[in-house]
Amino acid sequence: HLFTFSGMYELPIGKGHAALGSNGRLVQAVLGGWSTNFILTLHTGNPQTINCTQSTGAGTGCYALYTGQDPYAGQSISHFYNAAAFANPPVVTQIGQTNYLPLGGGNTQVSGPSFHRLDFSLFKEFPISEARHFELRAEAFNLTNTPNFALPSSTNFLDTVSFGRITSTVDAPNDARELQFALKFYF
């Protein structure tokens, strides 16, 4: 699931607006010409498949069986998934076997870490003439400084030390909050 919400808002203050529109140049210079925008992105996490750790039959791949335990029990960065929630299916015992259990379970049994990000900008316009103006910009990418982790790198549920360990972020090295300031001249 993915949700994105964005918007832009020009503060209704100063010349040509409802609030303080008839006040002098000083009020316009300080309070007028402000606008803001934002982008909020929320994602529930990408699906991930836990494969079998052993071959169940020649030329067949398989997905781990779900044991019924909570795959997210005791969740942390070191162990995002619960290894006890997965098991290998039995191996094929004969040609023409009618029991499909050795094929394993379904794919994409779990979902990885969620993604949350808020980008925010603030702009101030300084008019010089009808066609020319300066714009001061302050922008924050990942304003809340929320780490967005990648899928766990180890999916071998028999390795209980490394299974489900997250070793990176989604947008490394750009996940940390970034601030940017700029002065633009429009002519």
C-alpha positions in Angstrom: 0.0 0.0 0.0 1.3 3.4 -0.9 -0.1 6.8 0.1 1.2 10.1 -1.2 -0.2 13.5 -0.2 1.2 16.8 -1.4 0.1 20.3 -1.3 1.1 23.9 -1.7 -0.2 26.9 0.2 0.4 30.6 -0.3 -0.1 32.6 2.9 -2.9 35.2 2.4 -0.9 38.1 3.8 0.3 41.2 2.1 -0.4 43.1 -1.2 -3.3 41.6 -3.1 -4.4 39.3 -0.2 -7.1 39.4 2.4 -4.8 40.0 5.4 -2.8 43.2 5.7 -3.2 43.9 2.0 -3.3 47.7 2.4 -0.4 48.1 4.8 2.9 49.6 3.7 6.0 48.3 2.1 7.6 47.2 5.4 4.7 44.9 6.2 4.8 43.5 2.7 8.6 43.0 2.9 8.4 41.1 6.2 5.0 39.3 6.1 4.0 39.1 2.4 5.1 36.7 -0.3 5.4 33.6 1.8 4.4 30.2 0.5 5.0 26.6 1.5 4.7 23.1 0.0 5.0 19.5 1.3 5.1 15.9 0.1 4.1 13.2 2.6 4.8 9.6 1.5 3.7 6.5 3.5 4.3 2.9 2.3 3.5 -0.3 4.2 6.6 -2.2 3.1 7.6 -4.4 0.2 6.7 -8.0 0.1 9.5 -10.5 0.7 9.8 -14.2 0.0 11.4 -16.6 2.5 12.8 -19.5 0.4 13.4 -23.1 1.5 16.9 -23.7 2.9 17.1 -27.2 1.3 16.1 -28.7 -2.0 12.9 -30.8 -1.7 13.3 -32.3 -5.2 15.5 -32.2 -8.2 14.7 -29.2 -10.4 12.2 -27.7 -8.0 12.4 -24.5 -6.0 10.2 -23.9 -3.0 9.1 -21.4 -0.5 9.3 -22.0 3.3 6.2 -23.2 5.1 4.5 -20.9 7.6 4.4 -22.6 11.0 1.5 -20.5 12.4 3.7 -18.4 14.7 3.8 -14.6 14.3 6.5 -13.9 11.7 7.0 -10.4 13.3 7.3 -11.5 17.0 10.2 -9.8 18.8 10.8 -7.5 15.8 14.0 -5.4 15.8 16.6 -4.3 13.3 18.7 -7.3 14.1 15.8 -9.7 13.7 13.0 -8.2 11.7 11.4 -11.6 11.1 10.8 -14.4 13.6 12.8 -17.5 12.4 10.5 -19.9 14.3 7.6 -18.9 12.0 9.2 -20.8 9.0 10.0 -24.4 8.3 11.3 -26.5 5.4 8.8 -28.7 3.7 9.4 -32.5 3.5 11.5 -33.8 0.6 10.0 -35.6 -2.3 9.9 -39.3 -1.5 8.8 -40.9 -4.8 8.2 -40.1 -8.5 4.6 -39.2 -9.1 3.9 -38.2 -5.6 0.4 -36.7 -5.2 1.3 -34.9 -2.0 2.2 -31.3 -3.0 3.6 -30.4 0.5 7.2 -30.7 -0.8 6.6 -27.7 -3.1 6.4 -25.5 0.1 4.2 -22.6 1.0 3.2 -19.5 -0.9 5.6 -16.8 -1.9 5.8 -13.3 -0.4 4.9 -14.5 3.1 6.1 -11.3 4.8 6.3 -7.6 4.3 9.4 -5.6 5.0 9.8 -2.3 6.9 7.4 0.5 6.2 8.5 3.8 4.6 7.6 7.3 6.0 8.9 10.5 4.6 7.9 14.2 4.8 9.6 16.8 2.6 8.8 20.4 3.3 9.7 23.7 1.7 9.2 27.4 2.6 9.5 30.2 0.1 9.7 34.0 0.4 9.3 36.2 -2.6 11.0 39.7 -2.8 9.6 41.7 -5.7 11.8 44.2 -7.5 9.6 45.1 -10.4 6.5 43.7 -12.1 8.6 41.0 -14.0 11.6 40.5 -11.6 11.9 39.2 -8.2 14.2 37.2 -5.8 13.0 34.0 -4.1 14.5 32.8 -0.9 14.0 29.0 -0.5 14.5 26.8 2.5 13.8 23.1 1.9 14.0 20.0 4.1 14.1 16.5 2.7 13.1 13.9 5.3 12.1 16.6 7.7 11.3 14.2 10.5 14.7 12.4 10.0 13.0 9.0 10.0 15.2 6.1 9.0 13.7 4.0 6.2 15.1 0.5 6.3 15.6 -1.8 3.4 14.4 -5.4 3.3 16.3 -7.8 5.5 19.4 -9.2 3.7 19.4 -12.7 5.2 16.4 -15.0 4.6 18.0 -18.3 5.8 15.7 -19.0 8.7 18.0 -21.8 10.0 20.6 -19.2 10.7 19.0 -17.7 13.8 21.8 -15.2 14.3 21.6 -13.4 10.9 18.0 -14.2 9.8 15.9 -11.1 9.2 18.8 -8.7 9.8 18.5 -5.3 8.2 21.8 -4.0 7.0 21.0 -0.9 5.0 18.5 1.8 4.4 16.3 2.3 1.3 17.9 5.4 0.0 21.4 5.2 1.5 23.2 7.6 2.0 20.4 10.1 1.4 18.0 8.9 4.1 19.2 11.4 6.8 17.5 14.8 6.9 18.9 17.2 4.3 18.5 20.9 4.5 18.9 23.1 1.4 18.9 26.9 1.1 18.8 28.8 -2.1 18.4 32.3 -3.5 16.9 32.6 -7.0 16.6 35.6 -9.2 13.7 35.6 -11.7 13.9 37.9 -14.7 
